[in-house]
Amino acid sequence: MKKRSQKISCLLAFMLLTSSFPGSFIAPSVAKANSVAVDSSTLEGVIEGVFGVFDAKFGYPIKNPVGSAAGPVLAILNIVSAALDYFLDKDSVENGRDDELQAFLPPSFGYNQFNIIAYNPYATKGLMTNNPTSSSDEVVFRVKVYSEFGANEPTEYVLRNLEQITIPTNSSTQNLILEFYDKDADTPFERYYLPASQHNKDKGIALTKAKSKNNVFYLEKETELVSNLVAMLAFVGGDGRRYLDLSTAFSNGTLTEERMEQLRRKTRNIGKSAMTDSNLISNESIGNLLNVWKSPTHLLRGNPDINYGSLYHGQYTQNTQKLAQYGSLKFENNGKTTYQMYIPKPGFYKMSFQFAYDQEMNFKVKNVKNGALLEDIKRNKPDSSQKVTESSAPREIKLNQGVLVFEVEGSSFDLDAITFQYSGPLSDAEQSKRDYIAERVEAARLDTFNVLDYANRNSGTKEALEDTLSRLNYNKTNLVNTKNDLIGREYNSEELLMQTLEGYIEQINHRISITETLKNNVPDEINIKIEAENYFNGSDGVEKRGTHIFIPDKANNPYITFDFTVPKTGRYKIEYLISTDQWFKIRMYEGFKEVDYLMQRGSASSLDAPVFKTYTSIGNEVYLQEGYNLLNMKSEDGSFLLDEINLKYIGE
């Protein structure tokens, strides 16, 4: 291709040879751009309006908490033993074993989605239920996403426990590089090259925060009937005979479909190499590719002198064949393929197609973003037996900066080249209007980043949360005012930058909701009240009686487990509200460590007409960490009614 001093000429000359950086390039963006309806009769003239392009940056994929309507539904067990939540298999977690629901949680496998889920096993409650919850709102991981055409402007996401990022898998999504970081780290602990592929839809990544390291699981949706041993063992509660019976029933299909679904694995751990290019496994090799993407020359990849990888979407093509001898792409009957072209600056461009044929042929070119018809060519069979080569008349198109994604579909021809030529700038008025919205949205991006960063660092006390809420609401007001101003200036709400602004507003609304929940759950005084009837787990003989629970005599070896959330790390005094007329003896354990011992004679009362009194040991206290906690109470003498347990904060 000849370089021109006056024009930017981007020739997609189809040197479709395999390189070390294969593949299609996708821009996972859920934002929308202007769409233009184009009648084929206007193709000889200028296509008016801004032709739809995709943002070169990653945009705003959906980030969902597990269990939300849009997030993954972990259909595991509705009613199971609580033992697994308490006796977490730490060896499985720390060594990264292939144990679904212990070492990792399965991401969602939604239609045309690639999902990344964050999991902190030490801050997760209800692993074996339909609604696992997090006991902490702390950031677990940060994820930087680099798109091929926007590598110098990565998008960063913070993931809390049980949150996930959803990346669409379609022909308009670019090749991506993902970097995974600890929440405060400067260096990624893992890099992953996510090629543009229609096969990504049944795959995902699980990130696990172990105490000694971070574990990364590369997962594929399990489509076979494979038992989840973790779920089965939890269901049978450690009963070996019951486990064998259950295994037999599972394998011979005598279980109900609902129960079988609950006991199946959702994932297959296939490893990194099975989900990416074989030359891009190590962090170093992926880092080298990232440096290539950041080079300005890489954006104009259509230049034959700068030819990185295939120029067409190899994963999004059908009934086509490379002709290496001629550097062309042969379209057989109903052939189809997709191209992505980086538009380096807004303005008018001329687009033409060079093709060859020796029989009756046809092809159409459509914009993937809005379906607009860009070209429609038909030719009869030539009189000569030799192939005829010709170029279509240039079409002038008005384009914004970004990634133009278009689809070529047709039969019986060879596509040799597609030529883009820059022919002139937008009008001064159009450019001024574009500059204005770009400046307003960039200011909104910086303000949103700063307030979310502040929210991440200030969530410890009610006062801090109230201050954070005030800042978030102020930011939201400014964003809404910016949006209304732009609408008043006749910017289309479907325009890409308007959709980006809407994404900022959604992020702020999500954070406001989280912060309000946290604030409402922080008591004015640190006094943790545990209602006895809401106990987590208990032995046989422990029974609910209204708002109380009955603890039987020691002959039944009674124990009961309570779970609760601690707002602040420190020392706590335990108080018991009990009704009995007997001597009673209680031992309280945190794990296997005894933290309280109480032996007293109760005041005169009866089980039918209980009178509750507060009892506490002398000198004993328990040190509790902020977040989710469990305490086990064992009764060694007497029977009694328990109404509640109070944990009173003493100090650090």
Secondary structure as UniProt FT lines:
FT   STRAND          9..13
FT   HELIX           40..42
FT   TURN            43..44
FT   STRAND          47..51
FT   STRAND          62..65
FT   TURN            66..67
FT   TURN            69..70
FT   HELIX           83..86
FT   HELIX           90..95
FT   TURN            101..103
FT   TURN            111..112
FT   STRAND          113..119
FT   HELIX           121..123
FT   STRAND          124..125
FT   TURN            127..128
FT   STRAND          133..134
FT   STRAND          139..147
FT   HELIX           148..150
FT   TURN            151..152
FT   STRAND          155..160
FT   TURN            161..162
FT   STRAND          163..168
FT   TURN            171..172
FT   STRAND          176..182
FT   TURN            183..184
FT   STRAND          190..194
FT   HELIX           198..202
FT   STRAND          203..209
FT   STRAND          214..221
FT   HELIX           229..236
FT   TURN            237..238
FT   HELIX           240..252
FT   HELIX           257..262
FT   STRAND          267..269
FT   HELIX           272..275
FT   TURN            278..279
FT   HELIX           283..294
FT   HELIX           296..299
FT   TURN            300..302
FT   TURN            304..305
FT   HELIX           314..316
FT   STRAND          318..323
FT   TURN            324..327
FT   STRAND          328..343
FT   STRAND          347..357
FT   STRAND          361..367
FT   TURN            368..370
FT   STRAND          373..379
FT   STRAND          388..391
FT   STRAND          395..399
FT   STRAND          402..411
FT   STRAND          413..424
FT   HELIX           428..457
FT   HELIX           462..488
FT   TURN            489..490
FT   TURN            493..494
FT   HELIX           496..521
FT   STRAND          527..531
FT   HELIX           532..534
FT   STRAND          537..538
FT   TURN            540..541
FT   STRAND          543..545
FT   TURN            546..547
FT   STRAND          548..551
FT   HELIX           554..556
FT   STRAND          559..566
FT   STRAND          570..579
FT   STRAND          583..590
FT   TURN            591..592
FT   STRAND          593..601
FT   STRAND          613..616
FT   STRAND          622..624
FT   STRAND          627..637
FT   STRAND          640..651
//
